[in-house]
Amino acid sequence: MAKRETRGMWVKELSADEKLAVGTLCERFVADVLKPRFIPGRPNPLGQLVDIFGKWRGSKYGFSARYRSGLPDDAGEEFDVPFARLDHVEEHRAETRFNAMWYRHTGTWWRLHAAVTLDEALRLIETDPRLQPPL
């Protein structure tokens, strides 16, 4: 477990092995839960949902949906839309915890659920429509 000092307080950072384990569970969740449920999706004003994926950016694991435009001017063009993010809570705890974040249409992230375990966070993404790909 790597630690760094922030404002005179020691906090827990995710090690490379922990990030790998979290990433593997999230990828399995995307493949087993999200993709079968949302792809192929019903018609959407954004376009056709063609893929769902996740990736690490620092201490945050983000989920995004890839859409293919069906508009005549840019038919076939693809673009990504983030829809949920897990922000690692760096307070020293016995278990790894995350804030479940929602991507608003304004381009800002809002915390919906604070300091939940990874299992709880994935369950929230599965059940809370705000944390799912835009339909």
C-alpha positions in Angstrom: 0.0 0.0 0.0 1.6 3.3 -1.1 1.1 6.3 1.0 1.7 10.0 0.4 1.6 13.0 2.7 -1.1 15.6 2.0 -1.5 18.6 4.2 0.3 17.0 7.1 -1.9 13.8 6.9 -1.0 10.4 5.5 -3.5 9.0 3.0 -3.8 5.7 1.2 -3.1 5.5 -2.5 -4.0 2.6 -4.7 -1.0 0.4 -5.6 -0.5 -0.8 -9.2 -1.8 -4.3 -8.1 -4.9 -2.8 -6.5 -5.6 -0.7 -9.6 -5.2 -3.9 -11.7 -7.7 -5.8 -9.5 -10.2 -3.0 -9.5 -9.9 -2.5 -13.3 -10.3 -6.3 -13.9 -13.5 -6.3 -11.8 -14.9 -3.3 -13.6 -14.1 -4.7 -17.0 -15.9 -7.9 -16.1 -18.9 -5.8 -14.8 -19.0 -4.0 -18.1 -18.8 -7.2 -20.2 -21.3 -9.2 -18.0 -23.8 -6.6 -16.9 -23.7 -3.3 -18.9 -23.1 -4.5 -22.5 -25.8 -7.2 -22.5 -28.2 -4.7 -21.0 -27.6 -1.7 -23.2 -26.1 -2.9 -26.5 -27.8 -3.0 -28.9 -29.8 -0.2 -27.5 -33.0 1.4 -28.7 -32.8 4.5 -30.9 -31.3 7.4 -29.1 -31.0 11.1 -29.9 -27.3 10.8 -29.3 -26.9 8.0 -31.9 -26.5 4.3 -31.8 -24.8 2.9 -28.7 -22.0 0.7 -30.0 -19.7 0.1 -27.0 -19.2 0.6 -23.3 -15.8 0.7 -21.7 -13.9 1.9 -18.7 -10.4 3.2 -18.0 -8.2 4.7 -15.2 -7.3 8.4 -15.1 -5.1 8.8 -12.0 -7.1 7.6 -9.0 -10.4 7.7 -10.9 -12.0 4.9 -12.9 -14.4 6.2 -15.5 -17.1 4.5 -17.5 -17.9 5.8 -21.0 -20.3 4.9 -23.8 -19.3 5.1 -27.4 -22.0 6.2 -29.9 -22.2 6.1 -33.7 -23.9 9.1 -35.2 -26.8 8.4 -37.6 -27.1 12.0 -38.8 -26.8 12.5 -42.5 -24.0 15.1 -42.2 -21.7 12.9 -40.1 -23.1 9.4 -40.6 -20.8 6.8 -39.0 -18.8 9.2 -36.9 -18.2 7.9 -33.4 -17.9 9.8 -30.1 -17.6 9.0 -26.4 -19.9 10.1 -23.6 -18.8 9.6 -20.0 -21.6 8.5 -17.7 -20.1 7.3 -14.3 -16.9 7.5 -12.4 -15.4 5.9 -9.3 -13.2 8.3 -7.4 -10.9 6.6 -5.0 -11.4 7.9 -1.4 -7.8 8.3 -0.2 -8.6 8.4 3.5 -6.8 5.6 5.4 -9.2 2.7 5.8 -9.0 -1.0 6.0 -10.8 -1.4 2.7 -10.7 0.5 -0.6 -13.6 2.9 -1.0 -14.9 5.1 -3.8 -17.2 8.0 -4.4 -19.8 7.2 -7.1 -19.8 10.2 -9.4 -22.5 11.2 -12.0 -21.6 13.0 -15.2 -24.1 15.9 -15.6 -25.1 17.3 -19.0 -23.3 20.5 -18.0 -19.9 18.7 -18.2 -19.4 18.5 -14.4 -19.1 15.5 -12.1 -21.4 15.3 -9.1 -20.9 12.9 -6.2 -24.1 10.8 -5.7 -22.8 8.2 -3.2 -19.9 8.7 -0.8 -17.3 6.2 0.4 -18.8 3.0 -0.9 -17.0 -0.3 -1.5 -16.3 -1.4 -5.0 -19.1 -4.0 -4.9 -21.6 -1.4 -3.7 -20.4 1.1 -6.4 -21.0 -1.5 -9.2 -24.4 -2.4 -7.8 -25.3 1.3 -7.8 -24.2 1.7 -11.4 -26.4 -1.3 -12.2 -29.5 0.0 -10.5 -29.3 3.8 -10.5 -30.4 5.2 -13.9 -28.3 8.4 -13.4 -25.1 6.2 -13.3 -26.0 4.4 -16.6 -25.3 5.3 -20.3 -27.7 8.0 -21.6 -30.7 6.5 -23.4 
